[in-house]
Amino acid sequence: MNDGDATMRRHGHGPAASGSGGPGGPLARWRGALALDPLERLNLGFASGGLAASLALASPAFATSFALGAALEAVNFRALRACCTRLLAGQLQGAGVWTALLGMRLSMLLVSMGIALVAGAHPLGLLLGVSTIVPASLLGAWWLRPPIDPDAPCLAPDDPSWDRWSVWRADDVVPAEEEESA
């Protein structure tokens, strides 16, 4: 950075001074708010493909309903993902807040779908549009998983710890002789 750039910023000129292009400026905040998660991008691809297929193979009413369902589902999934991120980061305190937000979000989705159906949306198109998250989530869980570390520590196949662990409870199993004495 040369002296001219520093002088411009000091006197209220230039990108960082105007707040438009600096790291904390409004455009940077918009870019962060509009950034799509890889799973959201995958879902957008499924919704776009489904919309193209419905435009080619079905009626315009079906395609419009599909697009509306996909838009409702994208907004709902984005809110769900943001809420999960905040919950796991410790920004939401307790399960009550999580449950209340989930109930509000699902209620708004139900009301929106009801209004769309009353307005004449095609029910199957709306349902298929809302359902595009299912294949996106299943494929995303497989494609977007973290890489497998071949050097990760693991137990030997004959280690007795395998017999003391319950995969269903994710906890140690109480041995049978301790259960009888308790």
One Martini backbone bead per residue (centre of mass of N, CA, C, O) as a GRO file, in nm:
protein
  182
    1MET     BB    1   0.097   0.036   0.023
    2ASN     BB    2   0.059   0.360  -0.034
    3ASP     BB    3   0.030   0.690   0.057
    4GLY     BB    4  -0.227   0.752  -0.110
    5ASP     BB    5  -0.413   0.538   0.018
    6ALA     BB    6  -0.390   0.635   0.311
    7THR     BB    7  -0.494   0.922   0.258
    8MET     BB    8  -0.773   0.846   0.150
    9ARG     BB    9  -0.871   0.700   0.409
   10ARG     BB   10  -0.825   0.934   0.611
   11HIS     BB   11  -1.036   1.128   0.422
   12GLY     BB   12  -1.283   0.931   0.319
   13HIS     BB   13  -1.152   0.749   0.095
   14GLY     BB   14  -1.227   0.468  -0.043
   15PRO     BB   15  -1.313   0.150   0.035
   16ALA     BB   16  -1.264   0.144   0.351
   17ALA     BB   17  -1.398   0.420   0.418
   18SER     BB   18  -1.689   0.363   0.283
   19GLY     BB   19  -1.760   0.041   0.339
   20SER     BB   20  -1.774  -0.145   0.065
   21GLY     BB   21  -1.476  -0.330   0.058
   22GLY     BB   22  -1.417  -0.413   0.319
   23PRO     BB   23  -1.413  -0.663   0.556
   24GLY     BB   24  -1.670  -0.495   0.722
   25GLY     BB   25  -1.855  -0.431   0.511
   26PRO     BB   26  -2.157  -0.458   0.354
   27LEU     BB   27  -2.065  -0.655   0.128
   28ALA     BB   28  -1.942  -0.868   0.314
   29ARG     BB   29  -2.207  -0.931   0.462
   30TRP     BB   30  -2.365  -1.020   0.210
   31ARG     BB   31  -2.180  -1.248   0.124
   32GLY     BB   32  -2.222  -1.412   0.386
   33ALA     BB   33  -2.540  -1.433   0.364
   34LEU     BB   34  -2.524  -1.559   0.049
   35ALA     BB   35  -2.378  -1.799   0.118
   36LEU     BB   36  -2.334  -2.132   0.017
   37ASP     BB   37  -2.366  -2.433   0.096
   38PRO     BB   38  -2.297  -2.731  -0.040
   39LEU     BB   39  -2.584  -2.846   0.016
   40GLU     BB   40  -2.737  -2.607  -0.109
   41ARG     BB   41  -2.617  -2.641  -0.392
   42LEU     BB   42  -2.721  -2.927  -0.437
   43ASN     BB   43  -3.019  -2.855  -0.402
   44LEU     BB   44  -3.028  -2.649  -0.632
   45GLY     BB   45  -2.966  -2.859  -0.850
   46PHE     BB   46  -3.215  -3.036  -0.804
   47ALA     BB   47  -3.427  -2.814  -0.842
   48SER     BB   48  -3.341  -2.733  -1.129
   49GLY     BB   49  -3.381  -3.010  -1.261
   50GLY     BB   50  -3.680  -3.041  -1.181
   51LEU     BB   51  -3.777  -2.785  -1.323
   52ALA     BB   52  -3.688  -2.858  -1.608
   53ALA     BB   53  -3.854  -3.120  -1.623
   54SER     BB   54  -4.134  -2.988  -1.565
   55LEU     BB   55  -4.130  -2.796  -1.809
   56ALA     BB   56  -4.103  -3.033  -2.026
   57LEU     BB   57  -4.337  -3.254  -1.896
   58ALA     BB   58  -4.532  -3.035  -1.782
   59SER     BB   59  -4.718  -2.814  -1.654
   60PRO     BB   60  -4.711  -2.489  -1.553
   61ALA     BB   61  -4.844  -2.541  -1.276
   62PHE     BB   62  -4.646  -2.755  -1.182
   63ALA     BB   63  -4.384  -2.588  -1.211
   64THR     BB   64  -4.470  -2.362  -1.018
   65SER     BB   65  -4.512  -2.546  -0.771
   66PHE     BB   66  -4.226  -2.654  -0.764
   67ALA     BB   67  -4.086  -2.381  -0.724
   68LEU     BB   68  -4.231  -2.308  -0.461
   69GLY     BB   69  -4.142  -2.557  -0.299
   70ALA     BB   70  -3.835  -2.511  -0.330
   71ALA     BB   71  -3.832  -2.233  -0.194
   72LEU     BB   72  -3.947  -2.315   0.080
   73GLU     BB   73  -3.730  -2.531   0.138
   74ALA     BB   74  -3.478  -2.348   0.124
   75VAL     BB   75  -3.557  -2.161   0.355
   76ASN     BB   76  -3.593  -2.381   0.570
   77PHE     BB   77  -3.308  -2.507   0.551
   78ARG     BB   78  -3.145  -2.251   0.613
   79ALA     BB   79  -3.270  -2.211   0.895
   80LEU     BB   80  -3.193  -2.486   1.010
   81ARG     BB   81  -2.886  -2.459   0.973
   82ALA     BB   82  -2.851  -2.202   1.143
   83CYS     BB   83  -2.967  -2.321   1.405
   84CYS     BB   84  -2.764  -2.554   1.433
   85THR     BB   85  -2.512  -2.380   1.445
   86ARG     BB   86  -2.598  -2.221   1.699
   87LEU     BB   87  -2.638  -2.463   1.887
   88LEU     BB   88  -2.342  -2.590   1.853
   89ALA     BB   89  -2.205  -2.303   1.944
   90GLY     BB   90  -2.387  -2.190   2.200
   91GLN     BB   91  -2.618  -1.960   2.122
   92LEU     BB   92  -2.827  -2.170   2.223
   93GLN     BB   93  -3.026  -2.208   2.511
   94GLY     BB   94  -3.142  -2.491   2.488
   95ALA     BB   95  -3.424  -2.680   2.383
   96GLY     BB   96  -3.658  -2.471   2.384
   97VAL     BB   97  -3.561  -2.286   2.157
   98TRP     BB   98  -3.539  -2.498   1.940
   99THR     BB   99  -3.835  -2.593   1.949
  100ALA     BB  100  -3.965  -2.319   1.889
  101LEU     BB  101  -3.826  -2.270   1.613
  102LEU     BB  102  -3.926  -2.527   1.477
  103GLY     BB  103  -4.229  -2.474   1.510
  104MET     BB  104  -4.238  -2.206   1.358
  105ARG     BB  105  -4.121  -2.306   1.089
  106LEU     BB  106  -4.332  -2.533   1.034
  107SER     BB  107  -4.580  -2.350   1.049
  108MET     BB  108  -4.501  -2.163   0.815
  109LEU     BB  109  -4.488  -2.389   0.605
  110LEU     BB  110  -4.781  -2.486   0.633
  111VAL     BB  111  -4.917  -2.217   0.567
  112SER     BB  112  -4.784  -2.174   0.290
  113MET     BB  113  -4.897  -2.434   0.164
  114GLY     BB  114  -5.195  -2.371   0.211
  115ILE     BB  115  -5.206  -2.112   0.046
  116ALA     BB  116  -5.114  -2.243  -0.220
  117LEU     BB  117  -5.351  -2.444  -0.242
  118VAL     BB  118  -5.580  -2.233  -0.237
  119ALA     BB  119  -5.452  -2.078  -0.496
  120GLY     BB  120  -5.380  -2.351  -0.697
  121ALA     BB  121  -5.176  -2.549  -0.642
  122HIS     BB  122  -4.999  -2.821  -0.715
  123PRO     BB  123  -4.960  -3.078  -0.501
  124LEU     BB  124  -4.729  -3.246  -0.632
  125GLY     BB  125  -4.538  -3.014  -0.699
  126LEU     BB  126  -4.507  -2.912  -0.409
  127LEU     BB  127  -4.400  -3.176  -0.286
  128LEU     BB  128  -4.153  -3.211  -0.472
  129GLY     BB  129  -4.021  -2.939  -0.404
  130VAL     BB  130  -3.992  -2.993  -0.092
  131SER     BB  131  -3.830  -3.285  -0.146
  132THR     BB  132  -3.532  -3.212  -0.254
  133ILE     BB  133  -3.369  -3.253   0.018
  134VAL     BB  134  -3.344  -3.557   0.037
  135PRO     BB  135  -3.137  -3.630  -0.190
  136ALA     BB  136  -2.934  -3.413  -0.106
  137SER     BB  137  -2.873  -3.528   0.177
  138LEU     BB  138  -2.785  -3.812   0.100
  139LEU     BB  139  -2.558  -3.729  -0.101
  140GLY     BB  140  -2.415  -3.525   0.088
  141ALA     BB  141  -2.330  -3.731   0.308
  142TRP     BB  142  -2.141  -3.875   0.105
  143TRP     BB  143  -1.980  -3.646  -0.060
  144LEU     BB  144  -1.930  -3.436   0.212
  145ARG     BB  145  -1.747  -3.590   0.365
  146PRO     BB  146  -1.496  -3.653   0.541
  147PRO     BB  147  -1.199  -3.758   0.533
  148ILE     BB  148  -1.022  -4.044   0.551
  149ASP     BB  149  -0.808  -4.160   0.809
  150PRO     BB  150  -0.560  -4.401   0.798
  151ASP     BB  151  -0.404  -4.288   1.081
  152ALA     BB  152  -0.611  -4.354   1.272
  153PRO     BB  153  -0.702  -4.451   1.563
  154CYS     BB  154  -0.743  -4.801   1.667
  155LEU     BB  155  -0.873  -5.093   1.734
  156ALA     BB  156  -0.838  -5.402   1.777
  157PRO     BB  157  -1.029  -5.671   1.689
  158ASP     BB  158  -0.952  -5.823   1.989
  159ASP     BB  159  -1.057  -5.615   2.168
  160PRO     BB  160  -1.250  -5.589   2.467
  161SER     BB  161  -1.399  -5.313   2.408
  162TRP     BB  162  -1.609  -5.417   2.202
  163ASP     BB  163  -1.790  -5.561   2.434
  164ARG     BB  164  -1.840  -5.270   2.606
  165TRP     BB  165  -1.992  -5.151   2.348
  166SER     BB  166  -2.267  -4.937   2.251
  167VAL     BB  167  -2.409  -4.824   1.958
  168TRP     BB  168  -2.698  -4.741   2.066
  169ARG     BB  169  -2.580  -4.564   2.332
  170ALA     BB  170  -2.290  -4.457   2.335
  171ASP     BB  171  -2.178  -4.678   2.553
  172ASP     BB  172  -2.118  -4.854   2.812
  173VAL     BB  173  -2.151  -5.179   2.910
  174VAL     BB  174  -2.295  -5.365   3.141
  175PRO     BB  175  -2.205  -5.624   3.288
  176ALA     BB  176  -2.373  -5.904   3.385
  177GLU     BB  177  -2.263  -5.929   3.686
  178GLU     BB  178  -2.345  -5.632   3.767
  179GLU     BB  179  -2.654  -5.657   3.719
  180GLU     BB  180  -2.712  -5.882   3.939
  181SER     BB  181  -2.594  -5.709   4.192
  182ALA     BB  182  -2.791  -5.443   4.151
   0.00000   0.00000   0.00000
